[in-house]
Amino acid sequence: MSSTFQPFKEEHQIFRQQVRTFVENELAPKVDQWEEEKLFPNSVFKQAGDLGILGAHYPEDVGGSGGDFWMSVVKSEELPRCGAAGVVMGLLVQSDMATPVINDLGSREVKDEFLVPAIHGDKVAALGVTEPGAGSDVAGLRTTARAVGDEYVINGSKTFITNGTRADFVTLMVKTDPEAGHNGISIIVCPTDVKGFSISKKLEKAGNWSSDTAELFYEDVRVPKRYLLGEEGMGFVYLMQNFQSERLVGCVSGLAGAKLALDRSVQFGRERVAFGKPLIKREYWQQKFVDLYTKYEAAKALTYNACAAYNEEKFVNEGPVSMETTRIISMSKAYVGDVTAEILDQCLQFHGGMGYLEELWVARAWRDGRLFRIGGGATEVMRYTVAKIMGL
């Protein structure tokens, strides 16, 4: 990619400043409290919705601003400035993971009922894919939706569901034909105020504390057939398309968090004196940070290349994501996971014993960042995906 590649126009820069102001004034001062309480308030969704942050990349006819995917990139770069990945994840699930498929496939009625209030922050959204026995192997899920008259009857469970304890609806992956493998999967929007739905438990995580994560249970839950997104049996294909935006915003936000960690660590190294001179003046750490910044720049270039391809196919041409773009996105997800893990681990190491204390920001960044190599498609699965596309 040329070093002159500049995807951001004036509208993106204006939006960047809006998001940054929101983060600095409304999020950053409060994240320590939210981390301690292990939940950020629902009002954050509403604030972000009122400011147009959740819907910047959605069409105007559903309450968005009509922007392109680079709006999502801007948002994903700025939100990590709050200092808590759990808040970032909750908001990105709302705007870029649970709702894009509704915009792509939902009827006008379904969009009005679910997508529009989600963009405005009036309803909280969750994405229900992972199950106790099926994570990255989506084809192995067992939650079923049986057609009965003009309804679906849903039975099963989901786990590791972000926003799960407070979601107003879940974009739910189900088996409408249990005997058809991945060809029997469908996507249904399921409200949470229906009989038979329950939250089995709130899950305690190693990181991302301010984001709620839940196990959900469905027992003879009935929803109207009009909540089906697209065609029956096409859910696997739809989800693979939906995963691409999820993985990209994850890459962007992960890299943004890593860059913040690098910059803050260098500043710490200027101020921390060890054996008579600032720590950053030690040749070992100078070379280490040069290498880390280099890997960050390489990962960012790869990710921006993937974002450009995705934006061209989805927002300019309004078509499906090609296998070639899927390959680049999967490469980005795997590589960014490795790079950010190394950066955060080295930043903690650089702080020594202080870095292992909860009172210092780097400990939170380190444990929060570990999730990236698992969520949204494990690193190993990403490499398998690339190998498969390349015919290896």
Secondary structure, 3 states (H helix, E strand, C coil): CCCCCCCCCHHHHHHHHHHHHHHHHHHHHHHHHHHHHCCCCCHHHHHHHHCCCCCCCCCHHHCCCCCCHHHHHHHHHHHHHHCCHHHHHHHHHHHHHCCHHHHHHCCHHHHHHHHHHHHCCCCCEEEECCECCECCCHHHCCCEEEEECCEEEEEEEEEEEECCCCCCEEEEEEECCCCCHHHHEEEEEEECCCCCEEEEEECCCCCCCCCCEEEEEEEEEEEEHHHEECCCCCHHHHHHHHHHHHHHHHHHHHHHHHHHHHHHHHHHHHHCEECCEEHHHCHHHHHHHHHHHHHHHHHHHHHHHHHHHHHHHHHHCCCCCCHHHHHHHHHHHHHHHHHHHHHHHHHHHHCHHHHHCCCCHHHHHHHHHHHHHCCCCCHHHHHHHHHHHCCC
